[in-house]
Amino acid sequence: MAETGLSRSVSFGVTDDLALGVGLPCGGTIDLTVGQVDQATFPDLPGLVEAIEAGQPVGLSMDKNRYFLTSAGRGTLATFLPPPRMLVFGATDHAAAVARIGGFLGYRVTVCDARPVFATARRFPGADEVVVDWPHRYLAAEAGAGRLDDRSVVCVLTHDTKFDVPTLELALRLEIGYVGAMGSRRTHDERLDRLREAGLTEPELSRLSSPIGLDLGGRSPEETAVSIAAEIVALRHGGSGGRLTASAGPVHKNIATASNLPGAFEH
């Protein structure tokens, strides 16, 4: 390639037998495309760097030994996606725990609350940013700016009708991956009535995970955060949320059947 300047594709593989022989659990194959990168072959390189630094999704394709920027998605040579968003509404102890575990899972976490005395960076060291604003107003602004996608997660932990109903009314109409809300069964039923009065349809309401999380039996904020994270992971990858010891078949599902797009959720 260095002599000709032409791109070429190469494959490297390790058989299962060879992998086991050196202590690896299994073999595998990786395909690489190697090409020359300069102003002639990749005039869009500055644009790629700018998009990545701005946190914008972008794709890379190649045609006749030249590289071009495209929209991120399948069929591209390499896709660059910013971290998925997790928006946590409500400056509570539970929100602090959810922010920590959200960061651990690779989300860019924002905690938002309209009360400046509670919404401080000091109280939420696990968040990437803490915003003082009305939740529904901030959510509308982020959606309008195109900063949410089908990987985005919304956790409503406000425990206050004047905050959570307008936020959920908007969130359930957005094409985002997960919408959950904390509350008792009674709160959930009352919330559904208010959302129906606001005009939400039953299919839209069916997207709401409420009460939020899986039934793990935990009580503390940290245990609740694990429950919420477990539900998000299960929905993202098509898991049942049950115990593996009580199930049969492969431990890991085929990712292609668990989501329509890389990182997308089933609704």
N, C-alpha and C positions, 0 to 999 in steps of 0.2 A: 504493500500500500504506500509506503514511504517513497518508493521509486516511481510508481505510476500516478499517485495522487488520486486513485480510484478507491471508492469504498468497497469493503467486502464484509461478508457475514461469516462468522465462525461459531462452532458449537463445541462445548466442553461437557463431558459427561463422566460420571462415575457409576459403575454398576453396583447393584445391591451387595453382591458378594465381596467386591473390593472395599466398599464402604464398611461392611461388617468386619472385615479383616483389620481395619485401622481404628475400630472403635466407634464408627458412626452408626446411627440407627438405620439409615437407608441411603440409597444413591440418589442421583438426580442429574438433570441436564440444564445447562444455561446457554442461551443463544445471544451472541454479541454482534453488534454492527460497529465496525471500526472505520472511521472516515476522517479525512483531513478537514480541519476547521480553520477557515480564514475569511477574509472579507468577501472573497469570490464565492466560496462554498456555503457560507452562512451569513448573509448580510443582515439577517434578523437577530443576530446574537445580542446586540444591545437591548433590543426589545424583550428578549427572553429574560435577561438579567433584571430589567426594570419590572417585568411582571412578577417574577419570583420575589423580589424585594418588597413589592407592594402587596404581596399575599393574594395575587389574582391567579385563578386556575388557567393554565395554558398548556397546549400540546405541541409536540414537535413531530414533523413528518419529513420524509426525504423523497426526492424525485430527481433522477438523473444526476446523482452525486451532489445534489444541493439540498440544504436543510431549510425548512420553512416553518413558521409559527402557524398553529391551527388552534381551534377550540379544543379544550381537554375532553377526552373521551376515548372510546374504543377505536382501534384502527390507527392510532398514532404510534410513532416510534418510541417516544418516552413521554409520559404525562407528569406534569408538575402540579400538585394540588397543595394549597395551604392547609394547615391543620383544621379539622372540623371544629365548628363552634359549639360551645355549650353555654347557654344563657340561663343563669340561675336568678330567679326573681324572689326577693325577700331576704333581708339582711338578718338571718337567724343563725343559731348554732348549727342547725341542720344544713343550712346553706354553706357554712364554712367547711363542714365535713364533705359535702358533695363537691365543692370546689376542689378540695385536695384530691379526691379520688378521680375527678374528671381530668385534672392535669396528669395524674398517673396513667390514665388511659390514652393520653395523647391529644386531648381536646384543648383548644384555646378557650379559657373559661372567663366569662364576664359575670360578675355579680352586680345586680341592679336593684336599687330601692330608692323610693322617693324621700326617705328620711335621712338627712345628712349626718345626724348624730350617730346613726347605726351603720351607714354605708361608708366605711373608712377602710383604707388599704391595710391599716394595722390589724383590723379584726379579720381580714381575709387574706392572709399571706399566700394561700394556695391559689388565688385568682390571678390571672394575667392583668385584669383591670377591674376596677370598682367604679360604677357609674351612679351618680345621684340624679335620678329622673323617674318620672312615672313609668312603670313597666310597659304599659301598652304603647306609650309614646315612643319609648326607646326601641321597642320591638318593631314598630311601624317604620321608624327611621332606618333601622338596619336592613329591613326587608326592602324598603324603597331604594336603598343604595346598592342593592344586589350583593350584600355581604352574607346572605344565608343561602343554603342549598339543601339537597335531600340528605345530607349527612348531619345537618344541624340538629341540636337537642335543646329543648326548652323544658326547664323544671320550675314549676310555679309553687313556691313554698311560702307564700305571703300570709296565709291564714286570715285574709281580709277580703271580703266580697268586693269592696270598691276597687281593689287592685287586681284580684285574680280573675274576675269575670270578664272585664274588658280585655285583659291580656289573653285569656283562653279563647275568647271570641275571635280574636285576630289570629292567634297561633294555629288554631284548628282549620283555618282557611288557607294557610300557607303550605307550600310544598316542601315541608321539612320532615326530618326523619322520625322525630319522637316528641310527643307532648305529654308531660305528666304533671299531676297536681296532687299536693298533699292535703289530707283531711280525713275525717271520719266518714263512715258510711252515710250518716245523716247529712254531713256537709256535702258529700258527693251528690246525693239525691237533690238537695236544694240547689246546688250549683248547676246540675243538669236542667232543672226547671228554668232557671234564669237564662241559661244559654239557649234553650228552646224559645223562650220569649224573645230573645235577641235575634231569632231567625235561623239558627243553625239547624241543619238537617241531621237525620239519624246517621247517615254514613259519615258525616263530619264528626258527630259526637262519638262514634265508634272508635275514632282514632285516639281518644283521650285515655291515658293510663291513669286511672284514679279509682281508689286510693293508689298512689304511686308506689312502684316497687314490687318485688316478689315477696311471697310469704316465707320469710326466713325465721320469724319469731323474735327478731332483734328489737331493742327498745332505745338504745342510746343513739345520739346523732351519728356516730361512726358506724354503728350496725345498720342504721337506716340508710346511710349513704351506700354501704355495700349492697343492700337490697335494691336500691335504685340503679346502681351501676350494673348489677346482675341482670335486671330487666332490660336495660339498654343494650347490653351485649347480646342477650338472648334474642331480642327482636332484630338486631342488626344482622345476626348470622343464622336466623331461622331456628334457634334452639327452643326446646320445650320448656326449659326452666326446671325440669324435674331432676331427680337424682340419677346419675349415670349408672349406678349399681342396679337400678330398677328398670333399665332399658336394655335393648339389644341393638345389634348393628354397629356400624362404624362410630367411633367416638367423635370424629370431626366430619361435619357435613361438607358436601361439595359447595364451595362458595358461589359457584356460578348459578346454582339452583336456589341459593338463599337470598339473592338480591338481584335486582335488575341492572344495576350499575355498580361499579366499584364503590363500596362504602354506603350504598343506598339501603334504606330500610323497607321492609314489607309493611304495608298498612292493613 
